[in-house]
Amino acid sequence: MRRRIARGAPAAAVAVAAAVALSNSAPSDSAPGDSAPLPASATQLAPASQLAAAAVPAVFPTPRSLVRSGDDIAVTGRVVVVTDARTDPSAKARLVEYLTAHGATRVDVTDPPHTPKASPHLLTVLLGPAQRPDIARTLGRTRAPDRTDGYAISVRPGRHAAPDVVALGGHDGAGQFYAVQTLRQLFHRADGKRGKVANVQVSDHPSMALRGTIEGFYGQPWTHAERLDQMDFYGDIKANTYIYAPKDDPYHRGKWRDPYPADKLNELGALVGRAAANHVRFTFAVSPGESICYSDPADRTALTAKLQAMYDLGTRAFSIPLDDISYTKWNCDADLKTYGAPGRAAAAAAQVDLLNDLQRNFITTHEGAQPLQMVPTEYGDLTDTAYKQKLRASLDPAVVVMWTGTDVVPPSITNTQADAASQLFGRKVFVWDNYPVNDYGNTSGRLLLAPYDKREAGLSDHLSGIVANPMNQPYASKVAVFGAADFAWNDRAYQAATNWQRAMSYLADRDTAATEALLTFGDLEHLAPTFGATPWQSQAPRLSARVTRFWTDWDDCDRENAVRELRTYARGVERSAAIIRGGAVQKGFAVDAAPWLDATQLWGSAAVTMIDALHARDRGDRPGADKLAAESRSFQARAKAVRIAPSRNTWGEVAPKVGDGVLDSFLVQADTRLTLWDTAGGGRSLDTVDSPTVGESTMVACEKN
């Protein structure tokens, strides 16, 4: 499955929309819905020909430096791409793909000694190491950072019959690939004509070395096709890490000693290859803690054989998760004799023995292998214990330790907390972030579509990286993963509200109406639970603000305006499902969200008809109001009857939660006001009415109050 090349709204137009959204967004520690939706200026786009010269393109992840430097240049029918033996093959392939998608009918790939004679009619693109002489000359003062994954881009309009030139220089192969991914976002079309490239200078590199996801949830694992799609997605967003650790893959955990069957091994090999093509480090995790005998040479041989099989497929990164296991018992008598009575210190001693053995006798003896990663049994707190003390004192310094924050699902992660964790484990920790995972009880019936948020700027100085643990629903997970990758790339520039809109635009293939539908739907799935009673992100902040404003205006007798505004939004809720299913949004998202979309349409219809019922009663049409209220109740009953079936999650066939606590509460309050209309003085809040005469008309009640 290949990623789509956006051919819809011009990139420059979308860039201005995002720039306007950025200027009007809430701070990064605010819920995106706390402010108004995209302003009209962001959704009613000016002609691309007017925007192209002025806009600073919206590029994600956010570059460290991106400045506009003049007029844009055209993609000519024939384009010359200059590469050499050091040019990254994946970067070259993507570059040709993107040029073709934006108007080039012929792309000639050549090397510096054989570059055709310069022609003002041929766009020339230089791709390779930033130090290559032709690239270095074109980059000029725009330097590629001398850091892993760093890159620079310089767009140079031709002068005096010289061709337009774009230089894409990388510190390494990944840097070249990321330069091309940034170039992908610089293309736009002017009034339907041939594509253009925004004239910018870019110098960029990531803040964190490790960025991406860990497929570490319980429940139905992703399919092979879904994982392949994820690798392409990670390439798009410059995420470089994928950890294969699905809890319900039997060969990962329960049957860890057994080799993968041939068909499964073939799939994993294909996945390793797709990851490599996107500069994603496929990290193979095997979790033996439920049954391993740490002191048994046969078990260590079986574990090493499992890793060797994946190394032979091209895997160069490995992880040993030891989470969600007990250290109050041993799996064999030999461990009792070797490490003593079970307990925190003894468990740590056994784990250290195993991990040090693997790091020193497997990792260091295999060319290209990355330092071993591990997940400690105590992975989610800041309490010093005998377990952590043993790891801190004895675990090989090269081993990377993962940490989930101050809890399994932390409401925030701060620099101070990260420093404390690093002190506890004796090294910078690698964060396994349990958002947006939805495999635990408090997520029952939920998609988690709020933005990636509440992680403090500056964490890049205190962590070795962040990987998000996604949902069982891979396409729906892209909303939060998009944010996690942006944060890990440039945490100090990250803004959750802006990123949320860009994530939805990405899923909508830049379609404005589909983006707004996704924002509306995402608001209804905004609640982010913890393992406790208090969520760390609130439900439906955009809708909640509108409902509050509606009742304020209603009770102030500005009822026509109240009805008009909330009804418009409710119609947007009602229509969002059909728009999301209309073709612009990635099909997999609509499949993932199908039961929630079904319920959203019904809840939206219930809201529209209930608002109409209030309006009718306010105008004195009691029979019409009663009929509309009954219709709303019918829609509500149908919405409550929707089930997630079959469920990919461990919660089973439950009702999808949609705007719960906000949308349903509004409907209850509206229905109650209709029922007590005469008693409450024209549907006003019982808390604010001075007992009007029973039977008085609504208008009289408003006039008196």
PEJOSUL-V470797 format. One record per helix or strand. SS is the DSSP state (~ for helix, > for strand). FROM is the first residue (numbers start at 1). TO is the last residue. Records with the same first field share a line. If there is no record, write none. Layout:
SS=FROM-TO  FROM-TO
This chain:
~=11-24  32-34  40-43  48-51  89-101  112-114  133-139  173-184  224-236  262-277  297-312  333-339  344-361  363-365  386-394  415-425  441-443  459-461  474-489  491-493  496-507  512-524  541-555  559-580  587-592  594-618  622-641  663-675  698-704
>=65-68  73-74  78-83  106-111  123-129  151-156  165-170  187-189  195-197  200-204  210-215  241-244  281-285  317-321  373-375  400-403  413-413  429-433  455-455  463-468  528-528  537-537
